[in-house]
Amino acid sequence: MGERQNTIACAFDLRRPRISAYKTQEWIYAQLRLEDNEIPVVQIDGPKRHVYVKLLDNNRLQKVLHLTGGQIEYRHTHGEISMVRVETAGLGMRRLRIATLPPEVSDITIAGHRVLVSYEGQPMTCYGCNGTRHLYQAC
């Protein structure tokens, strides 16, 4: 899918029964109220039970997010209801552990993106200049 611009990530509950690709597609059109001509690509990540829906228009993406409020129901054929988390793909918080990080580091660059670093006992630093005597609002 390349860059995940204008892409919705739908995270289905791992504890619930799997959903076929056909049923997933039906659900996209019925519940997210999307038309065939608005969706150039749908990607299904089976093991994670994530479905990525790429849209042609960012305004349409925002409408879907507003419509769902961040989650929506999926009704299984036997009547069980699962909640599906709906959000913009590629965004969010990730956690990782770095073993030998100097204490003065408050941000690093990973794959061209500035990443904020936080840890227990970290001195307060300015996001703009990494100074320790003020915060970004006063920089």
C-alpha positions as CSV (number, residue, x, y, z in Angstrom):
1,M,0.0,0.0,0.0
2,G,3.0,2.3,0.2
3,E,2.3,5.4,2.1
4,R,-0.8,5.2,4.2
5,Q,-2.3,8.6,3.3
6,N,-6.1,8.8,3.2
7,T,-6.2,5.3,4.7
8,I,-8.6,4.0,7.4
9,A,-7.4,1.2,9.7
10,C,-10.2,-1.1,11.0
11,A,-9.0,-3.3,13.8
12,F,-11.3,-6.3,14.4
13,D,-11.3,-8.0,17.8
14,L,-8.8,-10.9,17.9
15,R,-11.0,-12.8,20.4
16,R,-13.9,-13.0,18.0
17,P,-14.4,-15.3,15.0
18,R,-12.6,-14.6,11.8
19,I,-14.4,-12.7,9.0
20,S,-14.1,-13.7,5.4
21,A,-12.8,-11.2,2.8
22,Y,-16.2,-11.2,1.2
23,K,-18.0,-10.4,4.5
24,T,-15.3,-7.7,5.2
25,Q,-16.0,-6.0,1.9
26,E,-19.8,-6.1,2.4
27,W,-19.2,-4.6,5.9
28,I,-17.1,-1.8,4.4
29,Y,-19.8,-0.7,2.0
30,A,-22.7,-1.2,4.4
31,Q,-21.3,0.1,7.7
32,L,-18.7,2.6,6.6
33,R,-21.1,3.8,3.8
34,L,-18.4,3.8,1.2
35,E,-19.0,3.5,-2.5
36,D,-16.9,1.3,-4.8
37,N,-15.5,4.3,-6.7
38,E,-14.2,5.8,-3.5
39,I,-11.9,2.9,-2.7
40,P,-8.9,2.2,-4.9
41,V,-7.4,-0.4,-2.5
42,V,-8.4,-2.6,0.4
43,Q,-5.7,-4.5,2.3
44,I,-6.5,-7.3,4.8
45,D,-3.9,-8.2,7.4
46,G,-5.3,-11.6,8.5
47,P,-3.1,-12.4,11.5
48,K,-3.6,-9.0,13.0
49,R,-7.2,-8.8,11.9
50,H,-6.7,-5.3,10.5
51,V,-8.3,-4.0,7.3
52,Y,-6.8,-1.0,5.6
53,V,-9.2,1.0,3.4
54,K,-7.5,3.5,1.1
55,L,-9.7,6.4,0.0
56,L,-9.3,8.8,-2.8
57,D,-10.2,11.8,-0.7
58,N,-9.1,13.0,2.7
59,N,-12.5,14.8,3.3
60,R,-14.2,11.4,2.8
61,L,-11.8,9.8,5.3
62,Q,-12.7,12.5,7.9
63,K,-16.4,12.0,7.3
64,V,-16.0,8.2,8.0
65,L,-14.0,8.9,11.2
66,H,-16.7,11.3,12.3
67,L,-19.5,8.9,11.4
68,T,-18.0,6.0,13.4
69,G,-16.7,8.0,16.3
70,G,-13.6,5.7,16.4
71,Q,-15.5,2.4,16.6
72,I,-18.4,0.6,14.9
73,E,-20.1,-2.7,15.2
74,Y,-19.6,-5.9,13.2
75,R,-22.5,-8.3,13.5
76,H,-21.4,-11.9,12.8
77,T,-23.7,-14.3,10.9
78,H,-24.6,-16.1,14.1
79,G,-25.6,-12.8,15.8
80,E,-22.5,-12.1,17.9
81,I,-21.5,-8.5,17.9
82,S,-17.8,-7.4,17.7
83,M,-16.6,-3.8,18.2
84,V,-14.2,-2.6,15.4
85,R,-11.8,0.2,16.2
86,V,-11.7,2.7,13.3
87,E,-8.8,5.2,13.0
88,T,-6.4,6.8,10.6
89,A,-3.7,4.4,9.5
90,G,-0.1,5.0,10.2
91,L,-0.7,7.2,13.2
92,G,-0.5,6.5,16.9
93,M,1.9,5.8,19.7
94,R,4.6,3.1,19.5
95,R,6.8,1.9,22.3
96,L,10.2,0.6,22.1
97,R,13.1,0.0,24.5
98,I,16.5,1.5,23.8
99,A,19.2,0.2,26.1
100,T,22.0,2.8,25.8
101,L,20.5,6.2,25.4
102,P,22.3,9.2,26.8
103,P,20.2,11.0,29.4
104,E,20.2,14.4,27.5
105,V,18.3,12.9,24.5
106,S,14.7,14.0,24.3
107,D,14.1,13.2,20.7
108,I,15.6,11.1,17.9
109,T,14.9,10.7,14.1
110,I,13.6,7.4,12.9
111,A,12.9,6.8,9.2
112,G,12.8,10.6,8.7
113,H,10.3,11.2,11.5
114,R,11.1,13.1,14.7
115,V,10.2,10.9,17.6
116,L,9.9,12.1,21.2
117,V,11.7,10.1,23.8
118,S,10.4,9.9,27.4
119,Y,11.6,8.0,30.3
120,E,11.4,7.9,34.1
121,G,13.4,10.7,35.7
122,Q,13.9,12.5,32.5
123,P,14.6,16.3,32.9
124,M,12.0,18.6,31.4
125,T,13.3,19.8,28.0
126,C,12.2,22.2,25.3
127,Y,10.8,20.5,22.2
128,G,12.2,23.3,20.0
129,C,15.8,23.6,21.2
130,N,16.3,20.8,23.8
131,G,17.1,23.4,26.4
132,T,16.4,22.4,30.0
133,R,15.6,25.9,31.5
134,H,12.2,26.4,29.7
135,L,9.5,24.6,27.8
136,Y,8.5,25.0,24.1
137,Q,5.8,27.6,24.8
138,A,8.5,30.0,26.1
139,C,11.1,29.2,23.5
